[in-house]
Amino acid sequence: MPLLLVVRNHGLYHLSCVVLVLLILSASVIGQTCMNYGEISPSNASSCICPPGFGGATCAQPGCGGTIFDGSSRSLAQPSASSSGFANLTTSDCTCESGWGGVGCNVCTTSSACQVAYAAVNGNATSGLDGGLVGLNDTLVCNTAPTVWAAGELSCQVNNPTLEALYPLGSTLNILRTLNSSLSPLHNTSGTLLSPSTSSSIYAQLMYAGVEQFFCTASPCIQTSSNSTSSGDTTSSTWTCQNLSCSCIKNATFCGGVPVSNLTSTIDGLTGTLTVACDSTNTCYFQQDVINSVFGSQGLSMEGCVFGECVTQAVIDTTNTTSSAATASAGTELSGGVIAGLAVVGVITAFGLVVVAWGWYIQRAARKLPFNGGQSGGISVRWSDISYIVQSPKNSPSSLIAKSTIRGGKTILDSVSGSIESGQLMAILGPSGAGKTTLVELIAGKTKSGEYTGSITFPPYAPGHHPRVAFVPQSDILPSMLTVREALTFAACLRLPEALPASSKAALVSTVISKLGLDGIAETRIGATDGTSRGISGGEARRVSIGLELVSCPDVLVCDEPTSGLDSVSAFRVVNVLKELAREGGVAISHPGSHGHRRGVAVICSVHQPSSRLYHTFDSVHLLSNGRALYSGPGGLAPARYFMRMREEGGAGADVLPYEEGYNVADYLLDIASESPDIPGMPLGNNTLGEIGLSVSSEEKVHGGKDVEALSTQNLAPGMYMATFLTQLQVLCGREWKVLRRDKTLFFTHVCVACVLGVFCGGLYYQTSSTIAGFQARVGCLFFMGSLIAFSSLSALYNIVEIRPLFLRERSNWYYSPTAWLLSRLIFDVIPLRIIPTIAVCTITYWMAGLAHDAVHFFKFIFVIVLYTLVMTLFNFLLGTLFRNGGIAILLSALFALYQMTYAGFFVHLASIPPVLRWLQWLCPLKYTLEAISVNEVGSGLMISDTLQGVPVNVSATLIMQLLFGFGLNNYYRDILVLFAFIAGLCVAVVAVIWLKVRERR
């Protein structure tokens, strides 16, 4: 678009494109007669009415000396032969009068200069005010700030290296900015034109070496002023004008005077929007699309600017507050910070899409892997010299979050040894506190808080291979809203290989259901195991718990008191199922064409007080007393014979109680463990379970704990989850959707309560007025909604506390990663139970309260509210995961909400808080929320109309907002980015806590 320049000196021809620089200069002749966009005089068709600073028959001659009040009688610069016949301010020897400056002497520098110049023409030093301004202070003053109250001049040096390379002499840009010509004392000056049709406008002329090169005009214009000082002055001003038009003066230096750099076509082609932005450093920027493409996004820089406007004090007093609000709301350009924030959001979104795509690829690849089938069982268990010491607790504040600090220790297990072969069912007996649960948890590889030594091995197994050990805890922690089949299918989808087809997993689930005798309740909802809602029975729930472990095809099954809380019939049925599993093995993963025989599974159960019928079901018995193993061997009558033989041999066993024929052997063994705990334990050589000895080397005893540790940490390595991350997320979301769909009361209760609160709040602040009290009510309404969200989000904390046990059980069994679980909770808890009710209550309140009635401000308001909802939900998630005690978490959440109410800026002006406490405002999400939605409200152009002691008040709501609450007018997008930062930080904190702390510890 720009002309190609050929400049021989120093190879500057490549700078030809800089010709566009001149584009900034805007001036287009209105007609063939008047230049500088002057207008033909209605009284004399041969003369023109010119903008201030220009005169002559065609407005082509700049003023020389005098003042802008001289009008058509002002002395003018004369044409000069050295300037090719153009008027030249430099060669005309023009000198500015005292109090006037700038090129052309059009910029006032002192108030006295305005008064003297006006008096010289009109006979007095005050300006005649019109209409409602009569009676106010009509003293003329010189406004030297960037802002304009009526019509002001500015003169700047154009210092651009590119331009100076082509045009080495000095370039100056003079601009007349007219906001309201009727308020300027120049509007009655003879022969002076301030703006076309009295609208807001800009006139600009570029002077090069004292000669005008081209001129521009644009109208209408909007002024935006910001950064008000305590004195009411502004330190920056931006003018945005439409309909730009420029005209190049033929044969001037820029416009054909130098043929090789003729910019006429480029300058005459400047159109569109013109922006003139000035800041407190006396620097202005001349911005237009073409100019910006040459000189950068800020446009052409102008330095050393001087501002001057002769205006009455009354105009400043009456328009100081109202004009800034009306014009500030019109500025819609995004700042660099906002653009950067949007870029960050875009990058995060793109990253999320890439992660989803990568997850889909990994999922597809995993499903295409060949599956060679597999079977469970055939694994024995050996434990030798197992000792376990638990530390005694000592109360400390840190125990609220983590385990208590330690002091001393208590021995729970003391050199316990035993074994079980595959296909056998073992009962671990002993009175309460004997160490039964501790032993089975160690065998199952559960994470323990104490210290242990010894060795637990699983012969035979290939080097580096760890068997699948399933563990069924005492309590049945099950998803209450799922049916039995759905719960087992959920476990199968996450605990079986990704390559196994869905049909095979469904068939395996059906096999487990049949094996456990659950066919009659397969489609029945489980219900709450604590009795709060109806569902399956306790015995059935216990079999479902066993089934959840069987679907993973374990090699060893460990159950902690599977008969506790059951009647004798249900207990026998459960043990009978375990007996069958031990004999026949679990369910096998197979595929067409696979071969192999069924292998037995080693099943270990801790049993508290079995009946005689139940006792004789077990193949072997392991008797514990005070952490010591008194017997480990075959079941039935073998333990009674062993202790009777010990009694007959005398010595240390002489105190053993006698066994009466027909007495329940289990009760007899418990009596011995309770009343004769000091009898010697069974020597290893007497273990008649098999021929395999239990002797271990001293090195194995010292480092034996590594085997147990390997079992408990094996799945921490990458890739140990059977399902890919995307599959985990899909299955979890499927379960959450079923729960939400079936428990409709939870969702509809949240929505109905939100609607009721919305109507209440809307009625409380119904159609607030535009008075000062009404504005305070508006902010109060916004504050009320923010506080309501802060307290209503407490339900998210309770929800986390409620589902925590189920998460701990499933995580300990490596169902899914904590990140996948958290994402599913965010999708199916935050959206339906937090965001939708929040939008409902805020929408009802917003329109009933009569807040800004346009879609843009409404959606900006909703956007802020949704962000704050996410912040508070994540904060309560953090508390719910960080603290084991739900009561403490709720207390801290409530206290945090009160802290936010204090530092939000509604109850107390933040600037009045002592500095030692004031810094806490920067940690308050509600402060940023309230500021953002308040700025959004006043940004709609809200005006305050009121009467104070009979004096009418009509000011911008911006002024009231800054006075009462200290909110920054331009802080909306900053607050948005801060809320995003809170969300990101809390997300990282929640994920870190869930990964590092919320894990099963026994």
N, C-alpha and C positions, 0 to 999 in steps of 0.2 A: 504493500500500500504506500509506504513512504517512498519518496524519490531517491534514486541512487545518486549519491554525491561523489564527485571526483575531486578530491582535494590533494594537490600535489605536495604541499608542504609537509615533511616528516611522515609521509605515507598515511595521512589521516583519511584517505578516501574510504576506508572501511567504516568510518563513522557516519557515512551518509544516512544510515537509518535513523540517526538521532534527529534528523530533520523533523521527525514526529514530535519532538519536544515542543516545537513551536505550536503544536496543536492546542496546547493548554490555553494559549492566548485566545480569547473568544471575543470576536467583534464582527458583527455583520451589519452592513448598512441597510437601514429600513427601506430606503428608496434611492433613487438616482440623485436626489437633491441633498439630503441630510446624511452626514456621516455620524459615526458613534451612536447610531440608533436614536438620533434626535428626531423631532417631529416638526412638520411644517407649522409655522405660526398661523393660528386662525385669523389673525389681524393683518398679516403680511405674508402672502404666498411666496415671496422671494427670500424670506429669512426662516431660520429654524430655531426651535426651542431645544436647547442643548443640555446634556447632563452636567452636573457641577464640575467645574474645572476646564470646560471647553466652550468655545465661542466661535464667532465668525459667521459668515453667511451660510456655511455648510457644516458648522460644528467641527471643522477640521483643525482648528488652531487651539493648542492648549493654553491655559491661563499662564500669565507670566507676572508674578508678584500679585499684590492685592490679596483678597480673600474670597472664599466661595460665596459670601453674602453679596458680593458686588454684582453677581448675575451678568446680564448682558453688557454692563458698563465696565466690566473687568478688563484690564490691559491684557493683551494676548501676545504670544511668541510669534515672531514674524518669519516668513519663508527665508531660507538662506541658500545662497548659491552653492556653498560647500556641502549642503545636504540635499543636493539635487532638487532644490525648490521646495522642500518640505520644511515646516516650522520646526525649529530646533531649540529646545529649552537650554541646552548647553551654550550654544553660540549667541543666544539672545541675552545673555548676562542677567537672567532672572534671579532676583533675590527675595527670599521669603521674609515677610514681616514677623515681628516678635510674636512668639506663641504659635507659630505655624511651621510645619515641616513636611517631609515627604517630597518625592519628585512631583513638581507642579504646585507645591505649597497648598495642598488641599486638606492636610491632616492637622487638626488642632492639637496642641500640646498642653494648654492651660485653659482653665475656665475663664480667666480674665480676657484671653484672646477672643473667645466666643462672644463675651459680653460687649467688648469694645467694637468688634466687627459688626455685630448686630445693631448696636446703638448708632454706628456711623451711617447705617442705611435707613433705620427705622426711627431714630431719634430717642430711643430709650434702651435700657440694658436688660429688659425683661421681655419674654415672649408672650404674646397674647394667646391665652389658652381657650380652647373651644368647649362647649357643652358642659359635661359633668366635671371637667377639670377646673372650671372657674372657681376661684377662691383658694386653690391649693398653691403650693410653692412653685412659682413660675420663673425662678431664677435659672439662668442658663449655666450649665456646667459642661465640662469637657470629659466625656467618658473615654478613657484610654484602655479599657479592658477589651478582650476579644469579642465579647458579646455585644449585640446591637439592640438598642431599645426603639429606635425609630429609623434613622438612616445614618450610617457611619462609613468613613473612608479608611482604607488601609493601603499601605505602600510597602512593597517587599523587593528585596534584591533576589534575582534569579541566579543562583550560583550553582551551576551544574557543570561538572568537568566536560561532559560530552558537548554541551552547548558552547562552552567557552573555547573548546578546540576549534569549532567552526566559526563562532562569532566572539572574538576575544574581547571586545569592548563590553562595557557594563550594560546589563539588561535589567529593567525594573518593571514590575507588574503593579498597576494601580487598580484597585477594586472598590466600587461603591456598592455597599450592601444596604438595601432598603427593605425594612420589615413592615413599616407602616408610615407611608409618606405624610399622612395627615398630622402625625404627631411630631414631625420634624419642623424646626423653625425655618427650614429652607423651602417649605412647600409654597410659600407666597413670594419667594424671591423672583424678581423679574427675569424672564427668559431662562428659567431653570426647570429641567425635567428630572424628577426623581425616579419615577418608574412608570411603565406603561399601564394605563387604566387603573392607576393607584394600587396595583397588586404588588406583593413582595417580589423583589427581583434583584439581579446582580448585573452591574456593568463592569467590564474589565478592559483595560488597555495595556498592551505591552509597549514599553518605550525602550529603544535600543540606541545608545549614545545620544539620548535626548530627543530622538525622533520616534513618533508613533509608527508601529509596524502593522498591527492588526487590532481589532476590537471584537468583543463577544458580549452576549447578553443571554440570560436564562430566567425564566419565570413560569410558574410561581415557585416560591422557595419556602423551605421549612428550616427553622433554626433550632438546633439542639445544644443546650448549655448544660454543663455538668461541673461537679467538684466545687460546689458553692463554698465560699469562705464565710467566716463569721460576720464580715461586714456586708455581705450580700453580693459581693463581686463574684464573677466566675473566672476560672482560670483556663477554660477551654470552650471552644465554640465550633460547631459544625453546621455548615449550610449545605442543604441538599436541594438542588434546583432542577426543574424539568425544562424540556424544550430548548436545549442549548443551540445557539446559532452563532457562528463566527464569520468574520469578513476580513480578508487580507487587503491591505492598502497597496494598490498597484504600484509597481516600481520601487517600493520600499525595499530595504536590504533583504528582508525575509521573503519578500513577495516579488521577486524578479529583478531586484537591484543587482543581485549577484546571480546570473543565469544558472550557474552550475548548482546552486542550492535554492532553487525556487520552490517555496513551500505553499504556493497559493492553493493548489488543488487539495492538499492535505488539510490546511487550516480551514478552508471553506467547507470541507466535508465533515468537520466535527459536529456531531449531533448527540442527542440522547440526554443522559443525566450528568449534571455537573455537581461535584462536591468540593467545597472549600473548607478544610479543617485546620483550625489554628489551636495551638496549645500555649502553655504558660511560658515556654522558652522563646517566645516571639518567632516561632517557626510555623509556617502554614504549608499546606499541601494542596496542590491543584490536581484534582482527580477526574479522569474520564477514561472510558474503556480503551480507546486508542492510545492515549497518553500512558495509561498504566501498563500497557503491553510493551512500551518502550522503556519506561523509567522504573518499572517495578510496581508492586501492588499499592504502594503509598502515593504513587503519582509523582508529579514534579515538585521538588522541595523548594520552598522560598524562605530565605533567612533574613534576619534583621528587620522583621516587620514592625511597623509603627501603626498604632490604631488611634483614631481620633473621631469623636462624634459630638457635635454640639447638640445638646438636648436639655430640656427643662427637668428640674429635679422632680417635679410632679409626675412626669411620665415614668421615671425610674421607680418612684415610690409605689405607683399604682399597678405597675406591670411586673415588678420584680419577682413575685411569687407565682403569678398566674401564667405568664408566658413560658416559663421554664417547664412547667408540668405539661402544658398543652403540646409543646414542641418535643419534649423528651419522649413522650409516648409514641411519637410518629417514627422515631428511629428504629428500624427493624433489622439493620445489618448485624450479622453475627460477629462477635469479637474473635480475636485470634484464640483466646482461651476456650471459648465455646466450640470453635471449630476443632481445636485440639481434643477437647473432651468427646465430641462426636466421633472423631477419628479413633479414639481409644475404644469407645463403645463398638464402633465398626470392626476394629481389630479383634475385640473379644468375641463378637458374633461370628466373624470369619473363623476364628480359632475353634469355636464350638462346632461349627459346621465341618471343619476339617477333622476334629476328633470323632464326630459321628460317622463321617465317611470312613475314617480309619478303623473304627470299631466294627462297621459293617463289613469291611474287607477282612478283618481278623475273624469275624464270626463265620463268614462264608468259607474261609480257608480251613477253619477248625471243623466245620461240618463236612468238608470234602476229604478229610483224612481217613485212611482205611481203618476199620475197626475189626480187630481179630477176635473179639469175644473175650470172655474171662469168667472165672468162677471164684467163689469165696471159700474160706475154710482151709483145713489142712495145716493150721498153725497152732503150735503149742505155746504155752506161756511159762516162763521160769522167773521167779523173783528170789533173790538171795541176799540175806543180811540187809534188808531194807530198814533203815532208821530214819525217823522224821521228827524234827524238833520245831515247834511253833513258838514264836516269840510272844512274851506277855505284853499286852498293850499298856501304854502310858498316855494319859490324856494330854492333848496338845491342840492348839488351834488348827494345825494342818490336818488333823484327823477329820475335819469337816469335809475336806476334799479328797484326801487320799487315806491310805491305811495309817493307823496310829503308829507312832514311833515305838521302838522296842525297848524292853527292859527285862533281862533275864530270859528264861526259856523253859518250855515244858516238853517232855518227851512224849510223843503220841505213839510212835512205833519204835520198837527196840529189837533190832536184828531179826526181823521177821523173814522167813523163807518158806517157799512153797512152790507148787507147780500144778499144771493141769494140761491134759492132752486134748487135742482136737476131738470133737464129738462128745465131750463130757460136759456135765452140768455140775458146777461146784457151788456150795453154800458156804459163805463166810459168816460164822456165828460169833456171838459175843454179847455181853451186856452193854448198856448204853455207856459210851465213852471208852469203849475198848479199842477203837481205831479202825472199825470196819469201813466207814465211809472214806477215811483218809487212804486206806490201802487200795480200794477199788479206784479212787480218783488217780492215784499214782500209776496204777496199771493202765488206766485209760489215757494217761499222758496229759492230764489236766494241769493247767498252770496253778502252782501252789505258792503261797506267800512265805512258807517256812523253808527250812534247810533239810535236805535229805542226803543219804548216802546209800550205797548198795547198787545192785544190778538187776535190771529187768530186761529179759531177752525173749525173743520169739523164734525159736528154732522150728524147722529150718527155714532160712530165707536167704536170698541172694545178697551178695555184698551191696550195700547202699540202698537196699530195698526196705521199706518200712511197711508193715502190714496195716490194713484198715481196721482200726479199733473203734468200735461204736460204743457210746456211753449213754445210758438211760438214767437221768437223775431221779431223785426221790419225788419231786413235785412234777406234775404234768403241766408244762407251759405250752399251750396250744393256741392257734389262731381261732378264736371263738366263732367268727362269722363264716368260716369255711366249712364245707362238708368234709367227711372223712376222706373221700376219694380226692377232693381238691387239695387237701393238706398233703396227702401222700404224693400226688402228682407234682405239687410245688417242690417237695423235697427231691423227687426224682429228676426234675428238670434242671436242678441246680447241683445235684451231687453225683450225677452220672455223666459220662463223657459226652462232649458236644457232638461227636461223630455218631453216637447212637441215635437212630431214627426215633421220631416222636411216637410212632406206632409201637416200637419195641419198649419204650418207657411206659406207655399205657398198659401194655400186656404185663410188664413186670409189676406195675402197681396192682393190677387185678390179681396177680398171683399172690402178692403179699396180703391183700385183703382176704383172699380165700384161706391162706395159711393161718392167719390170725383169727379166723372165724368172725370177720366183720362184714360179711356180705349183707346181712340184714340192716345195717346202719350205714352202708357205704354212701348213701345220698342224704344222710342226716347231718344237720349242722352240729358242730362239736359243742358249741355253747361255752359259757364261762365255767372253768373247773372249780371256781370258788363258790359256786351255787347261786350267783347273782342272776343268771339267766339259764333257762332250761336247755338241755342238750343231751348228750350221751351220758351213760353212767360212769362211775369211777373206774370200774374194772375195764370198761370199754375204752375209756380215756388212756388207761395204762397200756392197753394193747396198741392203741394208736401211737403212743409215744415209742413203743418198741418198733412199730411199723415204720416210723420216720427214720429209724436207724437201719432197718433191714433193707430199705430201698437203695441204700448205698453199697449193698453187698459186702458187709464187713467180714473180716477174717476172724475177729474176736469180738464177742459181745459182752459188755460189762454193764450190770444193772445194779443200781443202789436202792436197796429195799423196794423191790417191785411189788411187794404184797402189802406195804404199809397203807392203812386206811381202808382196806378192802375186807369184806366178809370172807368167811372160810371158803365158800363156794367160788367166789370171784378170784380169790387168791390162788386156789388150786387150778382154776382154768388158766390163769396167767402163767403159772409155773409149768403147767402141762404144755402150753405153747412153747415155752423156752426149752423144755425137754425135747420136744419134737424138732425144734430148730437145731439143737445140739446134735441130735442123732442124724437127721436127714440133711443137715446143712441149710444155709439160707437160700435165697433165690439167686439163680445164676444168670449173668448177662451172656446172652448167646446170640448167634446170628445163623442164618441158613447155612448148613454145611459144617457147623462147628461140632466138635466131638469132645468127649470127656466125661468123667464120672463125677457124681456128687460127692463132696467131701464134707465131713462134719465140722462144726464150728465150736470152738471153745467158748462156753458161756459161764461167766462168773457173776454170782449174785450175793449181795450182802442181805441177810435175812435177820429180822429182829427176834421174833418168837414164833417159829412155824409150828403148825399142828403136827401130830404124828403122821397123818396121811401125807401132809405136804413135805415133811422131812424125808420120808422114804423115797421121794421122787428124785432127790439129788444123788448124783453118782459119788461125789466126794465132799468132804467137809474140811473147813479150815477154821479152827477155834482160836479166838483171840481173847486175851484178858490183860487189861492194863497195858496194851501195846505189845504184848508178848504172844507168840504163837505156842499154845499148849498142845495142839494137835493139828496135823495136816495129813490126810490120808483118805481111804475109802469111807463111804458113808454107811448107812444102815446101822447094824449093831457093832460094827468094827470099832468105833470110838469108845463105846461102853466097855467092850472087852479089853481094849488097850488100857483104860484107866483102872479096871478091876485087876488086871495083871500087875499094874504099877502098885496098887494097894497091897496085893498079896506079897510083892517083893519087899515091901517095907521101905525103910529109909525115908527119903524125902517125900515119897508118895504115900506114906502111911496115913496121912490126913485126908486122902481122897475119899469122898463120900461113896458109900456103897450103892450099887445099882440094883433096883428092885425089878424083877421080871414083870414085863407088861407096862412099865412106866415109860412115858414119852422120852425117847432118847434126847431129843432137842432140849427138853426142859432139864434133863439130867446134866447135859453139857453146860447149859447156862448156870445151873447150880454150882458146878465145879468152878466155872470161870469167876463166879461171884464170891463163893465162900472159900475156895482154895486157890487163890491167885498165885501163891508162891511156889507151887509145885514146879518141877523142872519141865522145860519144853521138850517136845519130841526130838530126839537126835535125828540128824539128816539121814543116817543109814536106815532108820525105821520107816522112811517114807516109802510105802508100798505101791504108790501110784504107777510106777514104771521103773524101768531099769536105768534110766538116765540119772546119773548122779547130779548133785547140786553143788559140788565143790567148785570154788572159784579161786583164782589167784589173788594174792594180796593186792596186786596192781589193779585188778578188776574191781576189788572192793573199794579201793580208794577213789577210782574214777568211774565207778559203776553208774553214778548219777547221769553220766552222759547219755546213756541209752534212753532214760526217761525224758531227758531234756530234748533229745532228738525227736522223740515222738510229739512232744508238745510244741515244738517250734518248726517242724518240718514244713508246714504249710505256709510259713511266713515268707518263704522264697517265692520269687515271681513265677507265675504259671501254675501254682498249686491249686487254684480254684478250678474245678472241673468245667465250669461254664465260663464263656468269655464275658467281658464287662457288659457288652450290649445285651447279651442274653439275660444276664443278671438283672439289668435294668428293666427289660421287657417283662420278665416273670414277676418282678416286684411290683411293677406298675399294674400288671394284670390282677394281682392280689389286692392291691389298694383300691382298684376300681370296683372289684366285687364287694369289698367291705363298704365302700361309700355308697354303692348302689343298693345294698341290702339294709344298711343302717341309715335310712333316709332321714330319720329324726335329727341326726346330728347336723346335716346340712341345712334342712329346713328350719331348724331352731335358730341357727346362726343368722340365716337370712331374715326370718320373721322378727327376731329381736333387733336386727339392724334397721329394718323398716320402721318398727315402733320407735326406736331411738331417733331415727331421722325425722319422723313426724313431730316428736316431742321437741327436738332441738330446733327444727324449722319453725314450729309454732312459737317457741321461746323468742326467736329472733325474727319473727315474721316481718318481711318487707321493711327492713331497716331503712331509716331516712338518711338524707345526705347532710345532716347537721353534724356538729362536733360530737354530740352524744351518740348520734347514729353511727358515726365512723368508729367510735370506741366500741359500740356494740358489734359492728362488723368484725373487728379484730377479735373481740371476745368470742364471737361465733367460730371463727377460724381456730382460735386457741382451744375452745371446747372440743372441736372435732379431733384435733391433735391429741389432746389429753384422753379422749375416749378411746382412740386407737391404742395409746400406750397401756391403758388398763385392760382393754378387751383382749389384747394379745397374750394375756396371762394364760388363756386356755391352751395356747400352744405349748406352754411349759408343762401343764398337767398332762397333755397328750403324750409328750416325750416320756414323762415319768411312768405313765401307764404302760407304754409298749416297750419300755427298757428291758424287762426280763426276757421277753420273746426275742428281742434283738441280741441280747447276750447269749442266749442258748444257740440261736442260729449262727451267730458269728463264731462261737467257739467250735462249731461243727463245720466251719468253712463252707457255709451255704453261699455267701456273697461277700463282696468287699464293702467296707463301711461307706465308701463314696457312693456306690450304687444305691445303697439303702437311703443315704441322705438325699440324693437326687429324687428318688421316688417319694420321699416324705415332702420335699419341697413342691413337687408337682401336685400331689393329691392331698396335701394338707394346706399349703399356703394359698393355692389358687381358689379351691372351693370354699375353704373355711376362713380365710383371712382376706384375700383380695376382693372376692365377689361381695361379701357382706360390707366391706369397707366402701366399695364403690356405691352400693345401695344406700347406705346411711348418708354418705357425703353428697350424692346426687340429689336426694330428697331435700336435705338441708340447704344445699346451694341455691336451688331455685325458689324454695319457700322463703329464704332469707333475703332474696332479691339481690344477690351478688352480681358481678359483672355479667350482663346478659349478652354474651356472644360466645360462639363455639370455641374460638381460639383460647380465650382466657379460661373457659370451663375445662377444656382438656389439659391445659397446662396445670390447672389446679389439681385435677384428678391424677395427673402424672406424679406430682410431688407427693400427694397422699399415698399413692401406691408405693413409691420409694420408701416413705417413712414406715409403712406397714411392713415392708420387707426387712427394714432395719430392726424394728422391734421384734418381729417374729424370729429372726436369726439371733438376736440378743437373748431371747427366752430359750431358744434351742441351746445356746451356749450354756446358760445357767442349768438347764435340765440335764445336760450331759456332764457338766463340770461337777455338780454336787450330787452326792448319793441321796442326801436327805431332801425330799421334795419341799418340805416346809421351809427350809432355809432358802432354797431357790426362789420360792414364791415371795418370801419376805424381802429378799434383795431386789427382786424385780419391782415390787411395789415401792421400795425406797428409791430405786432408780427413776421411777416414774415421777415421784415427788421432787426429786432433784431436777429433773427436766422441766417441770412446771415452774420451778423457782428461777431457772436460768434461761427460760424461753424468751424473756424480755417483755412479758405481759404484766406481771405483778410488780416488777421493779425494773427501772431503767438500768441497763447494763453498765452504762458509764458511771452510775452512782455507786456501784459496788466497790468496796475497797480493793486496791490492786492485788492484795495478797490472796483474795478469793476470786477476782474477776477472771482469771485465766481459765477457770472451770467452764466458762461459757463455750469454749472451743471444743469441749468434749460432749456437748449437749446436742443430740440430733434434733430435738424438738425446736431448738433455737433456729437452726437452719430451715426447718420445715415452716415454722411460723413466719419467718422473714420472707421466704420464697413466695408463699401464698399471699402474704400481705402486699408485697411488691407487685405481684401479679394482679391483685385487686386494684391498687391505685394506678397501675400501668394502663388500665382501661380508660384513663382520662377522667377519673372521678374527681368532682369538684365539691367543696364544702360550702354550703350556703346556709348561713345562720345569722343570728342577731345577738350581739353582746352588749348589754346595757343600752339598748336602743341604737347601737351602731351596726349597720349591716356589714356582714363579713362574707366575702366570696373569694375563697382562696383554694389552691390545689390541695387535694388530700395528701399529696407527697409531703408538703410542709408539715402538716399535722402528724403524719407518720414519723417523720424524722424527729420532731420535737418530743412526741410522747414515748416513742419506742426505740428511736435511734437506729432504725433499719436503713440499710444502704439502698438507694434507688436502683443501682445497677448490679445488685448482688443475686439476682434470680438464678442465672446460669452458674454462678460460682457455687451457690447453695446446692444446685443439682449435682454438680461434680463432687461436692463434699459428701452428699448422701450416697452417691455411688461409691466413694471411698470407704464409707462406713460399711456398706454392703460387702464390698470386696474384703475388707479386713475381718469382718465377722465371719464371712464364709471360710476364710483361711483358718481362723481360730476354731470354728466348729469342726472343720475337717480334721485339724490337728488333734483336738481333744478326743474326737471319736476314734481316731486311729491309735492314739497313744494311751488313752486313759480308759475309755469305755470298753473294757474287755473283761472276760470272765476271770475272776481270781477266787480261788477256793482255799 
